[in-house]
Amino acid sequence: MKPQATGCPCKEIMNKVLIVSYFFPPLGGGAVARIYSFVKYLPRLGWQPTVLTVREDWYRMPIQDSSLKVSNSLKVVRTGSWEPKGQISRIIRANPLGAAETSLWFARILRGILKMILELVVIPDEQVLWIPFALKEGLKLLSRNKIVAVLITTPPHSVWILGYLLKKIGRIPLVIDVRDDWVGNPLFRPKYAYRILIERVVERRVVHSSDAIICATEESYVLFREKYPDCPFTKFQWIPNGYDPEEYIESFRNRENTDRKSNEKLRLIYAGGLPKGRTPEYFFRALKELRHKLQDDNYLEIEFCGFMRNEFQQMIYDMNIEDLVKITGFVPRSECIQRMIRADVGVVIIPFEEGSMSAIPGKIYEYMACDRFILCLADKDSAVANFVRQENIGIVASPHDVEDIMNALKHILDMFRHKTLTRRFSENLKLRFNRMRHSEQLSDLLLHVVNQ
């Protein structure tokens, strides 16, 4: 029997979909927000998801978020992996959060050797060592649960291979949700030429075998169509990132409580972490220069709501701006939203090396949901910069240009002092990035691929 749309959770007929997501709650952070919303809303649209993921003890940076609740009726299957963990993992990964590195010479040598082995052999990433466990469990789920489609979400990009194997062996439609582009993305460019060749071949094979590719940005959608002109253009779909409206309902109700007093500082917030390659150094320099020009120690403050490496914390003290910069560390998602509501400006930092030509970070849409003006530090021709300008939701400055950032801050400060910074984004704009609506698009796409 063909799957059918029910459109209502009260219907007894539920189409079953296997969702493969390496990152999943209780892990917090940006990697889980999109799939978390899909899993939340699909049952209301006639789909019964089963989530296949890894056990929590294999997550690289275990960020527990107690505010991310999943339904008791949701089946979540967690497997083991052959990925390195424990002491070996800590040596290889060498302080992802900025912890002090070991001074032992043999530990440094061991780290270099192990990293080189991984870079040479483990393609495209360490999570390829999860595939044997996930494939075995995934095929078991397909055979026993009358699942009609598989949805995978990447990165990690090893999941592309897992999805391909599930489709070929399980003979089932495959939909790939691409949060970040793979081949051609500077963020994931390998050191060795032979790896680039292998990854191109693998991506091409999986793209041609899949039934649909979902892109998170319009730029990514265009790039996929240009890379694979021999594929039907209908194979590529665009479902943008966004925000979950139900997370903001209480905040909207209490909007009047967020009005600011005239003598308060301009408050900025950076929500999220600062992974390798993303640096606030030039932003800090701009803060220091602006303070010197204004001769004012009481004009603004910025809160970094997420993990910050030790080297960046040291920069704050070296530049003598510790009274302007507040570091709260990781907080649960619900609390982070409240902090965004209380701020005036949301800050985004995304260098070119992070694939910014096709990537738009999810926090952009969450700042929009909170009606926060956006300071976007990104390449002027990047996807996120174009979005901010086109939608008139903030100001763009180069992430490595201190003068440009300082001028942007001064412009925002002038707007704040003249009470022209406060704004309410249109409901039509917000509707376009409503994850409830995006889940409806996903539901329609899943129905299409299983009925074609």
N, C-alpha and C positions, 0 to 999 in steps of 0.2 A: 504494500500500500504506500502510495506517495505521501510524504509529509504534507501537512496542510496548515495554513495560518489559522490560529484560533483568535488572536487579538485580545484575549481576555484570560486572566489567570484562573477564572472560575471554570473554564472548560476542562474536561477530563483528558482530552487528547493533548499530549505534550510531545513535541518533537525533541529528540535527544541529540545534543551536540557535545563532543569532546573538546574541551579547551585546554591547550597545552601552553602553560606559562611557567617558565623557570622561576620567576619572581612572583610571589603571592603572599597575602597576609598570613601570619601576623607581621611579615616584613612590611616596613613603611617606606616612604619616599616616592619619588616620581615614577619609578619603574612599575609600580603596581596600580597607580591611580586609574589608568584607562581601562585595564582589564577588570579591575574591581567594580567599576561602574557597569560594564557590560554584563558581568555575572549577576549583578544586582537587578538589572532591569529586564534581562532576557526572559526570566520566568513569567513576567507580567505580559509578555508578548507571545506566549505559547511555546517557549523553549525550556527544556530541562537540561542545564549544563552539568557536566561532570568535569572537574578540574584535575589535570595531571601536572604535578609539580615535584620539586625536590624537597627532601627533608630540610628543616630550618638550619640544622647544624652545618650545612654546606654553603650557606650564604656567606659571601665575602665579608660584608660589613653588616652584621646582624643588628638591624634597627627595628626594635619592637615597637609597634604602634597599637596600643590597646583600644584606640578609638575606631579602628577599622574592624567592623563586625560583619561576619558572614552568616547567612541563614543556617539554622540547624539542619534544614532539609537539603543543603548543598552537599553533594558528595565530593570530597577532596581526597585524592589519592597521592600520597607522598612516597617517593622511592629513595633508595640510596644512590651512590655514585662512586666512580673511581677517581674523582678529582682529589688533589692533595688537600688535606686539612690538618688541623692541629698545629704542632710545632713546625712541621715542614711548610705548611701553608704560610705561617707567619714569617718564616725566613724568606720565602720566595717573594711574597707580596710587600714586605718591608714597609711597615707603618702606613697603611692607606689613610689613617686619620691623623698622621703627623706624630705618632708616638716616637720616642727616641729610638734610634737604630742601635743595634748591638755594636760594641766596639771590638768584639772578638774577631781577630783576623780570619780564623778558619770559618766562622759563620758567614763573613762577607764573601769569602771565596766560594763556599758552598752555595750561597744565594746566587752568585753569578753563573755557576755551572748549571744549577737547576733551571734558572730562567732561560739560559741559552738552549737547553734541551727542550723546554716547553715551546719556545719560539720556533725551533727548527721542526719539531715533530707534531705538536698538537695544533691541528688546523680545523676550523678557523679560530677557535678559542678553547679554553680549558673545559668548557661545558660539553665538548664533544665526548668527554669521558662519562657523561651522564646518559648518553644515548642508549647503550645496551640495557640499562635498567629501565629507562622510560619506554623504550620500544617494546620490551617484553610485557610491561604492565599495560601499555597502550593497546597492544593487540588483544590482550586478554579482555580489556574493557570493551573493545569493539565487538568481539565475538559474543559477549555475554549480555550486552545491554541494549541491543537494537539501536545503536547510535547511527545517525544518518549523515553526519558531516563532522569534519575535524577543523577547528580553528586554532592556529598557532599564532603566538605573538612574539616578535623579536625586536631587539636583541635579548639574549645572546644569539648569535647567528648560527650556532650549531643546531638550533631548533629548526632551521630550514631543512637540514638533512633529515632530522627526525620526522618532520612533517611529510617529506618526500617518501620515506620508507613506510610510514603509516598508510599513505595513500596507495602505494604500489602493492604492498602486501595485503592490506586490508580492503583494497578495491573500494575506496570511499572518497567522496569529494573533499578537496582540501582548499581552505581559505587561509591566506597569510596576511596577518596584520603587521605592517611595518612601522614601528614607532620611530626607528632611526634607520636611514639607508645603510646598506652594507658596502658593496663594491663601489669604489669611487668616492667614498666618504673619508675625508682626511682623518677623522677621529679613529677609524678602524684600519688605516693603511698599514699593511705589514712591512717589515724591514726588508724582507727577501723577495726577489723578483719571482721565484718559482711559486711562492705562496700566493702572490697576486694572480698568477695564471691559474692556479688550482681554484681559487675562490671565484674567479670569473666563470670558469667552466661549471662549477657547482651551482652558482646562482642562476646561470642561464638554464641549466637542466631543470632546476626546481621551478623556475618561473614558467617554462613551457609545459611542465607537468601539472601545475596547479590549476585550479578552477577560477580563482580570483585572487587579486593582490589588492589589499587595502593600504592606501598611503595616508599618512597623518597630516601632510601639507600639500597644497596645490603645486608647489615647486617640486616636491618628490614625485607627485603624480605625472607631471610633465617630463621629468627626467626618466622615469620608467618607460613611458611611451616612446621617448626618443631612443632609449637603449634597446628596446625590443619592438621595432616597427613591424616585425613579422607576426607578432601576436595580435589577436583581435583587440581593438581599443577598449571594448567593453570589459576585458579581463581586469583592467586597472580601474579602481574606484577610489574616491577621495572621501574619507570620513575624518574630519579634523579632530584634534584634541579639543578639550573643552573643560567644563566644570559640571559638577553634579548639583543641580538646583536644590535638592533636598538637604544638602549640607549647609546651605546658606539661608534657608527659610527663617530660622530663628534670628540670624544676624540681620536679615531684612526687616524683621518686625521691630528690632531694637535699634534701627538706624538712627532714630532721633537722639539716642544716647551717645552717639559718636561725634556730636558737634564739638568743635574745638573752641577753647578760650582764646581771646585775641592776643594774650601775652605768652602763649605757649610756643615752644620750638617747632620748627618744621620737622616732621618725623618721617623717616624713610625706613623701608624694610627690604631686606634681601631674604627671600624664603627659599631654602634649599641648601644643598652642599656646594662645595668648591672642589670638584674632582680635578685630577691631574690635567694641566693645560689651561685651566680656568683660574685666573689670578685677579685679586682685587687691588694689586699693587698700585696701578695707575689711578684707580679711584681714590685710594688712600692719599696718594700724592696730590690729587686735585683738592681733596678736603684740606690738606695742610696749606696749599697755596691760597685757597679761598679764605681760610682763616687769616692768613697774613695780609691779604689785600683788604679784607673787611675790618681788620682789627677788632674782631668780635668773637668771643668764646662761647656765646650763648645763642647761636643762630639756628643750629640744627643738630639732630642726632640720627644715627642709623643703627638699626638692629639687624644683626645677622642671625637668622633663625635656622640653624642647621650646623652640621659639623664644620669646623674650620681647622686647617692644619696648623701645627705649631709655628711654622715659619711665617705664616700670615699674622698670627697673634703677636709674634715678635716684632713684625713690621709696625704694628699699631703703637707699640711702646717706643720703638726707635724713632718714629715720626712725631711722637708726643701728641697723639690724637686720641688717647684712650678715653678722654672725657666725651668724645664725639661718637665713638664706636662701642656698641654694646653687643656682646656675644652671648646668646642664650643657649647655644647648643641645640641638639635635636629635641623637638617637642612633638607630642601627638598631633595628628592632622587637625583635629577639632580645635586645639589650642592655637595652632598656627593660623587658622582662619580668623580667629578672634584677634590675633595680633595684626593681621593684614587689615582688618576692619578699622583698628585703632590708628593705623598709620595714615599718612597723607599721600605717600608716593611708594610705588613698588619698583624695585630695581632688578634689572635683568643683565647678566654678563654672559655673553656667548661669543668666544673668539672664532675666527675662521677655521681653526684647526678642529673645532668640534662639529664640523659639517654644517656650519650656519647657513650655507647657501640653500639648503633644503630643509633645515630644522627650525621649528618654532617651539620653544620650551613651554610645557604645560602651565607654568606659573603665570604666563601672560594672560591666559583666559581666567585664571583665578583672581588675579588683580582686577580684571575687568568685572568679574562677578561682584567684587567688593567696591566697585566704582573708584578704584585707585588710579591716579595719574601714573604713567609709567616712564621711568628713565631707562632707556634701552641702550646698553653699551654693546654695540655689535658693528660689524662691517656695514658700511652705508648701503651696500647693494645686496645684503643678505635677506633671506626670507623674513626673518623676524623684524628687521628694520623696515622693509617694505610694508609689512602688515601694520606696524605701529603708525607709519605715515599715512597709509591709505585709510585706515579707520579713525585717524585723528584722536588717538588715545594716549599720546605721550610725546616724548622728544627723544631723538636719536643722537648718540655721540660715539666716536670711535673708541673702542675699548683700550687702546694703547696710546691715546693722545691726551696728555694731561690737560693741555690748554682747552681742548674741545670739551672734555668732561667738566672742567671748572666753569666754562661759559654756560653749559647746560644747567649745572647746579645753580649758578647765579640767576639764570632765567627763571628757574623753578622757584627760587627763593623770592624773587620779585613778584611772581604771581601769587605766592602764598601771602606776602605782606600786603598786597593789594586786594586780597580775598577773591582772586579770579581762578584759583587752583581747584577749588571744589567743583566737581562735576557729577552728573548722573548720566551714565551711558544709556543709550536707547534700548528699550526692551526688544526691538527687532534685531539689534546687533547681538544682544545676549542670547536670543533664541537660536541664532545660527550656531552657537557653540554650547548648546544645552545637551548634556550627555544622555538625557532621556530620549531626546530626538535622535541622537546618533545611534542609540540602541535600536530604534525603529528602523533606521537605514540598514543596520547590520542584520536585523531579523529578515528584512525583505531580501537582502543579498543571499543569506543562507537558504531561504526558500527557493530563490532562483537557481542556485547551483545544484540543489538536490533534485529539482524538478526538470532540469534541462535535458 
